[in-house]
Amino acid sequence: MSPCLRFTVIKVTISGASGFVGRNIGKFLEDGGYEIIALSRAKWPKFGRHVITRNLAGKGLERAVVGSSAFLHFIGTGRQTAEEDYESVNVALTRAAISLCKRSGIRKVIYFSGLGADRRSTLGYFISKFRAEQEIISSGLDYTIFRPSYIMGGGDPLSKVLLQQAARGSVTIPGSGRYRLQPIHVLDAARIVSAAIHEKKFSRKIVDLVGPRTVTYAKLVGDLVGRSKIRHADFEKAYHEALVSAKPPFGVDDLSILVGDYLGDHRRLARMSKIEFTGYDDMLKACRLA
Ligand SMILES: NC(=O)c1ccc[n+]([C@@H]2O[C@H](COP(=O)([O-])OP(=O)(O)OC[C@H]3O[C@@H](n4cnc5c(N)ncnc54)[C@H](OP(=O)(O)O)[C@@H]3O)[C@@H](O)[C@H]2O)c1
């Protein structure tokens, strides 16, 4: 074969591969010709070479991931239990990811933190995300840390809950619904991650992963399910349900993140990525079709 016909397949490792972000981005990259090592606790994510691991440890793990150009660390939780809290999942498993990268010679980490992670945060979830960011920054590895708003399309948990509630009759909006978000289509997130694997300008950066449109929660819900399906609930009631129900639609921290009105810098992301973002209406259409 002539040398100019040869091409190199880029290998990347994904942790949390069977989660919503992991499976969508993993599938996108595999379709784009990447070789994927998909790490997860049990569920086969339906793409890549699946390696089962708990705590990013286990025999032969280094051998499976060696040669990866980047480690996409998508393990994370937004709800605490007695068994798994923010420290043990969001922070300790980030430390484990860094250790695995160092043991196997992977030089770049791409991490999904959260829009709102900040040194001054007082919310446990964002404190853990901030600490995870600090672990990565001080590791000496190259990194891109993304701080996403709500990632939508491709079966995302937010639109799934809203569409399920709508199918049962109505969707409850906690409080006024005037708090804002900047949803981003999961495939736009995937394109940006793909750029961050290669492009130097993403190196050692923290970047808000936010879509082009800023909308109130009430507008987003109305546009997704139809205004007639909306009913507003007293925030105290929603908070009480989050505290006492076995499976509430929103946990206590989900509510705090929602009303936090966290906004990011879309213009900077657009300038860096140069992608054409999916329009708001097309993103909602993708949510309904998933
Ligand atoms: N989705 C969003 O809109 C959004 C917004 C901001 C930030 N993020 C961040 O993006 C990352 C991915 O989010 P996602 O929406 O894909 O979440 P997800 O669907 O809940 O997936 C999370 C993944 O983490 C894994 N995980 C959780 N606890 C674990 C543990 N103790 N040990 C090993 N693996 C564990 C899960 O593994 P199993 O499949 O085995 O349970 C799952 O694959 C998270 O860090 C999240 O905080 C997401």
The ligand as an SDF file (V2000), in Angstrom:
LIG
                    3D

 48 52  0  0  0  0  0  0  0  0999 V2000
  -26.6380   14.5370   30.8990 N   0  0  0  0  0  0  0  0  0  0  0  0
  -26.4600   15.8310   31.1580 C   0  0  0  0  0  0  0  0  0  0  0  0
  -27.2820   16.6820   30.7690 O   0  0  0  0  0  0  0  0  0  0  0  0
  -25.2510   16.2760   31.9290 C   0  0  0  0  0  0  0  0  0  0  0  0
  -25.1410   17.6340   32.2610 C   0  0  0  0  0  0  0  0  0  0  0  0
  -24.0370   18.0570   32.9930 C   0  0  0  0  0  0  0  0  0  0  0  0
  -23.0470   17.1410   33.3400 C   0  0  0  0  0  0  0  0  0  0  0  0
  -23.1840   15.8320   32.9950 N   0  0  0  0  0  0  0  0  0  0  0  0
  -22.1360   14.8990   33.4090 C   0  0  0  0  0  0  0  0  0  0  0  0
  -21.7760   14.0640   32.3370 O   0  0  0  0  0  0  0  0  0  0  0  0
  -21.4110   12.7710   32.8220 C   0  0  0  0  0  0  0  0  0  0  0  0
  -22.2670   11.7150   32.1060 C   0  0  0  0  0  0  0  0  0  0  0  0
  -23.6260   12.0110   32.3520 O   0  0  0  0  0  0  0  0  0  0  0  0
  -24.8030   11.0500   31.8750 P   0  0  0  0  0  0  0  0  0  0  0  0
  -25.9620   11.9210   31.6020 O   0  0  0  0  0  0  0  0  0  0  0  0
  -24.3270   10.0910   30.8540 O   0  0  0  0  0  0  0  0  0  0  0  0
  -25.1090   10.2610   33.2210 O   0  0  0  0  0  0  0  0  0  0  0  0
  -25.6450    8.7440   33.3630 P   0  0  0  0  0  0  0  0  0  0  0  0
  -26.5100    8.3810   32.2370 O   0  0  0  0  0  0  0  0  0  0  0  0
  -26.1920    8.6530   34.7380 O   0  0  0  0  0  0  0  0  0  0  0  0
  -24.3150    7.8990   33.2530 O   0  0  0  0  0  0  0  0  0  0  0  0
  -23.3700    7.9250   34.2700 C   0  0  0  0  0  0  0  0  0  0  0  0
  -22.4010    6.8070   34.0910 C   0  0  0  0  0  0  0  0  0  0  0  0
  -21.5840    6.7470   35.2740 O   0  0  0  0  0  0  0  0  0  0  0  0
  -21.4720    5.4080   35.6810 C   0  0  0  0  0  0  0  0  0  0  0  0
  -21.3500    5.3060   37.1450 N   0  0  0  0  0  0  0  0  0  0  0  0
  -22.1020    5.9080   38.0810 C   0  0  0  0  0  0  0  0  0  0  0  0
  -21.6810    5.5310   39.3100 N   0  0  0  0  0  0  0  0  0  0  0  0
  -20.6520    4.6740   39.1230 C   0  0  0  0  0  0  0  0  0  0  0  0
  -19.8110    3.9300   39.9880 C   0  0  0  0  0  0  0  0  0  0  0  0
  -19.9410    3.9960   41.3210 N   0  0  0  0  0  0  0  0  0  0  0  0
  -18.8550    3.1410   39.4560 N   0  0  0  0  0  0  0  0  0  0  0  0
  -18.7050    3.0650   38.1010 C   0  0  0  0  0  0  0  0  0  0  0  0
  -19.4830    3.7260   37.2200 N   0  0  0  0  0  0  0  0  0  0  0  0
  -20.4430    4.5190   37.7320 C   0  0  0  0  0  0  0  0  0  0  0  0
  -22.7680    4.7320   35.2500 C   0  0  0  0  0  0  0  0  0  0  0  0
  -22.4880    3.3660   35.0990 O   0  0  0  0  0  0  0  0  0  0  0  0
  -23.6450    2.2540   34.9720 P   0  0  0  0  0  0  0  0  0  0  0  0
  -24.1810    2.4090   33.5710 O   0  0  0  0  0  0  0  0  0  0  0  0
  -22.9060    0.9930   35.1960 O   0  0  0  0  0  0  0  0  0  0  0  0
  -24.6570    2.6000   36.0470 O   0  0  0  0  0  0  0  0  0  0  0  0
  -23.0510    5.4360   33.9350 C   0  0  0  0  0  0  0  0  0  0  0  0
  -22.4350    4.7660   32.8790 O   0  0  0  0  0  0  0  0  0  0  0  0
  -21.6690   12.7850   34.3350 C   0  0  0  0  0  0  0  0  0  0  0  0
  -20.4720   13.0520   35.0120 O   0  0  0  0  0  0  0  0  0  0  0  0
  -22.6270   13.9520   34.4980 C   0  0  0  0  0  0  0  0  0  0  0  0
  -22.5030   14.5580   35.7780 O   0  0  0  0  0  0  0  0  0  0  0  0
  -24.2660   15.3780   32.2990 C   0  0  0  0  0  0  0  0  0  0  0  0
  1  2  1  0
  2  3  2  0
  2  4  1  0
  4  5  1  0
  4 48  2  0
  5  6  2  0
  6  7  1  0
  7  8  2  0
  8  9  1  0
  8 48  1  0
  9 10  1  0
  9 46  1  0
 10 11  1  0
 11 12  1  0
 11 44  1  0
 12 13  1  0
 13 14  1  0
 14 15  2  0
 14 16  1  0
 14 17  1  0
 17 18  1  0
 18 19  2  0
 18 20  1  0
 18 21  1  0
 21 22  1  0
 22 23  1  0
 23 24  1  0
 23 42  1  0
 24 25  1  0
 25 26  1  0
 25 36  1  0
 26 27  1  0
 26 35  1  0
 27 28  2  0
 28 29  1  0
 29 30  1  0
 29 35  2  0
 30 31  1  0
 30 32  2  0
 32 33  1  0
 33 34  2  0
 34 35  1  0
 36 37  1  0
 36 42  1  0
 37 38  1  0
 38 39  2  0
 38 40  1  0
 38 41  1  0
 42 43  1  0
 44 45  1  0
 44 46  1  0
 46 47  1  0
M  CHG  2   8   1  16  -1
M  END
$$$$
